């Protein structure tokens, strides 16, 4: 006799409950048991041995697991990371115990509870972009790239003339773009920074013309608060900051003042990381705190893992593969892999022949939680996103 069995791919509470209902479990029992079917691997950094030992003891007592550095028990190490392994139910029991513990573990419990809440998924909502709205979570949104630059790595010089830029924007809108991102300064490797006046001369005439014609929201891609201020005053709907307030913190206050969403991208000098995803989460937490201190609402923040910025080709691939690790922040994610160098290195192709490679990265990015994809090839990537969404549909 052979028994029939197979593993299930349920990764959300609703999916676990659906499977419980399928087998005829009581609905009240299903609601209680769904948290037993969700297993999470959570890493906590830089704890003192006394903190780590309490966490390990409590997690083991709940039936979960906690790994610490050798030397934690006898405090022969100064600090240790802790790798927690358990079901959501076990984590919630751990949180209840840690709330009553010393050594700042009650604060850790509160953060752990926030992470668990975020891991349950982002609910669909409307993002207010000043006088327009965009739906987050219903389907993948496509942001079309409009570079008003002579030296961008893929399309530098193609759209410098006003009418050509307008034609391209009209085409992107017709092809299904949900947002158009306008930038006046190249960020390709070894680019030469430009001054404020030059950037304004490039983008303002185009933005003013687009605002008269284009119905979808417009984003200004800049790291300069003065460029953002004049763009927002003209009516632009979002700000896309490639340095997450690190170069110009005034961008946060501006977005708060105008009620505009802010895309904050991960970036750094060099490619050295202790733990690339852990470092990225820490980077975002710091920038989020800066934005909140400037008066921004958390629900107006979008994060971007910064593909192609401060990362090797191998690291870019790793980030896309591990992008679900940003779910702990509970914020919408924008992914911008379009025609990037890591695709060229992988396929040995120039920028204008990287559409298929871009499609692969967009697909995996959507599977791993991207809410918005920023691309050059709008028509093709709208189709890719639509098909990927259909495959992922609950």
N, C-alpha and C positions, 0 to 999 in steps of 0.2 A: 504493500500500500504506500502511495506517495501523497503527502499532504501538499496542498497548493498554498503558496505564500509569495509575497513580494514586498519590497520596500516602498514606502510612500514618500512623495516629494513635498508634503505639506510644510510650509515655512512660515505661515501666518496663523494667528489665532482662529480666524474664520475658516481656514482650510482644515485645521485640526478638528474644529467643531463639526464641520461638514462630514468628515469621515466618521466621527462618532455617531452622528445622526443616521448615516447610511447603514450602519450595522444595527440600528434600532435602539441605541442607548437612550435612556431617559434624557429629555431636554435639559432638565435642571442639573442632572449629573454631567451632561456634556459641557455645560457652562463651567462647572467646577474642574473638570478633567482637562480642559483645553490647555491650561497652563503646564500640565505635566508632559505635553507633547512637544513643547518648544524648548529646544536645547540651545544655550548660548555659551560662547567662549569669550570671556571678557578679561582684558589685561589691565591691571592697575600698576602704575609705575611708582618707583622710588619711595617705598614704604620702609619705615623703621622695622627692625625685627620684631619688636613687641607688638606693633600693629599687625604685621603679617602673621604672626603666630596666633593671635586671637582670631583673625579672619579664617585662617586655615582650620583651626579647631572648630569654629562655629559652622563652617561650610561642610566639613566632614560629618558633623553631627546631624546635618540635614539630609545626608545621603548624597551630597555633591562631592566635588573634588577641588582642591586648591594646591597648586604647585608653587614652591618658593625656592629661592637659591639655597644651595648647600651652605650651611653656616648660619642660617637664620635661627635655628633652634637655640644654639648656644651664643647667638649674637656676635659671632666672629666676623660677620660682615656688617658694614655700616648701613647699607640699604639693600633692598631686594625688590624686584618686580614680583607681582603675584598673578598667576594665570588661573582664573576661576572657571570651573566647568560644572554646568548644572542646568536643570530645567528652570523655567520661569518661576514655578512654584517654590523650588528650593531657594532661588534668589530672594524671593519675597519673604520667606522665613528668615533668611540671613539678615535682610534689611531690618526686620523687626528686632532682632537680637542686637545688631550693631548700634541701633539708636540709643541703647542704654549703656554703651561701652565708653570708656575714657579714651584718651589719646587722639582726640579729633575724629574718632570713628563714626560719631553721629553725623558729622558733615559728609564723610565718605558715603554713609548710608543714603543721605539725601541725593548725592550725585548719582549713586548707583540706581536709585529709584527713577531718576530722570532718564538715565540711559535705557532702562527697561521700558519706560513709557515710549521713548522714541523708537525703540526697536519693534514696537507693535505696528509701525508703519505710519506714513503721512496721509492724512485724510484729504480727499479732493477739496479744493477751495478756490475761490476767486482771488487773484492777486490784484489789488488796486494799484494801477499805474497812473496816478493823477486822474485825468479825465477818461481813461480807458481801463479795461480790466482784461486779464488773461486767465484762462482756466488752468490751474495746476493740479496734476494728479489724475485728470480724466484721460489724457492721452499725452504722448510726447510732443513737446513744442519744438519748432524749428526756428532758430535765429539765423537769419541770413547775414553774411559779412559784406560790408561795403567799405573797402579801404580807399581813402582819398589820399594816397601816398605814392611817391615815385619809386619806393624801394622795398615794399612788402615782399616777403619771400615767394609768394605764389602769384599774386596779381598786381604787383607794384606798377604804377603808371597806366593801368588800363582804364581807370575811372576818374582820372584827374579833372577832366573837363565836365562842367556842370551838366550839360545835356546828356552826356554819356552816362554819368552817375545816376541821373534821374531815370534814364531808360533801363538801366540795370536794376534799380530799386523797383520800378514798375513790374519788371519781369519776375523778380523774386516774389513780389506780392502775388502776382498771377500764378506763380508756381506753387503757392501754398505756404510761404513764410508766415510765421506768427509774429515775428519781431524782426526789425532790421537794425543791425549794430553798425554805427558809423564811427570810423576811426581816422585820425589824421596824422598819427605818428607810428611808424613801423616799429615792431618789437622783435623782428627777426634777430638771430644771433649776430653780434658785432654791429648792430645798427648804430647810427649816429643820432643822438638825441637832438631834437629841434626845440627852438624857443617858443614861448607862449604866443607871440604875434603870428609866427608862421603857422602854428597849429590852428589858431583861430581863423586865419585867412583861408585855410584849406577846408575846414568843416562847417563854419557858420553859414556860408551861402548855400551849401548843399542841404544842411538841416532846415533852413528856412524854406527852401523850395519843396523839400520832402514833406514838411508839415502841412503845406497847402494841398498836397496831392495824395499822399499815402494815408490809408485808413488804419493800418496796423500800428502798434506802438513802435516808437523809435528809441534806440539806446545810444548814448554817447560813450565811446570807448576812450577813456582818458585817465591819466593819473594826476591831472592838474585841476585844482578846485576852481580856478578862474575860468577855464574852458567849460567845466561842468556848470558853473553858475550862469554863464551866458547861454549855454545850451538849454538849461532848465528854464531860464527866463523866456527863451524863444518858444518853449512848449514841449521839449523833449521829455520822455516818460520814464526812462531808467538811466542809471549810471553804471558803467562797467569799469571797475577799478582793478587793474592788473597787479596792484601791490597792496590791496586790502588795507588801505588807510596808512600804510607804513611810510609812503613817500609824502603824502599830503593828508594829514588827519582831518583837515577842514572839510573834506568831501563828506564825512559822516554828518556833520552839522548841516551842510547844504541839503543833503537828502532828507534829513529830518524836517528842515524848514519847508521844503517843497512837497513833502509826502511822497517822494520818489523811491522805488526799490533800488537796492544797491547790490550789484554782483561783486563779491569779494573773491579774488583768485589767489590761490597759493603760489608763492614765488620765493625764490631765495638766490643768493649768489653762491655758485658752486653746487656740487652734487653729493656732498657728504651728509649722511643721515645716520642717526642711531637706530631708528626704526621708522621707515619712511611714512607709514600710515599713522603711527603714533605721533611722530613729529608734526605731520600735517594737521591732525586733530588739535594738537596743542597750539599750532599757529592760528588756526581758525578760532579757537576759544579766546585767544588774546585779541584778535581783531574784532570778534563779536563784542567783547567787553568794551573795546574802544568805541564801536558804533552805538552801543546802548548808552554809554556815558555821554555821547554826543547828542542824545535825545532820540535816536532811532528806535522804532519798534522792531522787535525780533522777527515779526511776521513779514517784514519788508526786506529781509536779508536772504540772498541766494549765494551759495558757495560754489566755487569752481576749482577742481583739483589741479588746474594749471598744467595741462599736458604740454610738454615742450619747453617748460620753464623750470630751470634749476634741476633738471633730471636727465639722466642718460636715456638712450633708446630702451635699454632693458628696464629701467625704472619706470618709464612711461607705460610700458606694457604691464608691469606689475601693478601700477596704480589702477589702471582700468580693470584688471583682473580682481583687485581687492577693493573696489570702490564701495562695496556694501559696508565697509568698515566706517564710512562716513555717516551711516544711518544713525549712529549714536548721537549726532548733533540735532537730528530732527528737522533739518532745513532742506529746502529744495536744492537740487544739484544741477548745475550747468556743466556740460562736457564739451570741450572744444578741441577735438583731435584732427580736424579737417586738414588734409594734405600735409600733415606735419612731417618733420625730418625723420622721425622714427619709423614712419611708414615707408619713406623713401629708402632708408637703410635696410629695412626688412625685405622689401621687394626689389630693391635696386632700380628705382624708377624716379624720374623727375617729378616736380610738383603737379604738372598738368596731366599726369598719368596715374594719379593716386586715388581715383574715385572708388575703385573696388576696395582698396585698403581702408579708405575712410569708411566705406559702408560696413566693413567687418568691425571696425572699432566702434562705430555708432551702434551697431546691433548689440555687441557685448556691453557697451555702456548703458543702453536702455535696460537690458536684462539685469544689470547690476545697479539700477536705481536712478539713472539720469532722468530728470524731468524736462530738461531743455538741451538740445544739441545745437552747437554753433558751427555753421558749415558754409563753405563756398558754393557747393553744388546743390542748390536748394531743391530743384525738381526731383533729382535722384534720391536725396536723403529724406524728403517728405514721403516718398514711396517706401523706402527702407523702414522708416519709423512707423508708418501705418501698418506694414506687414508684421513688424516685430511686436507692436502693440496687440495685433490680432492674435499672435501666438501666445502672448502673456495674459490675455483677457481672462478674468476670473469666471 
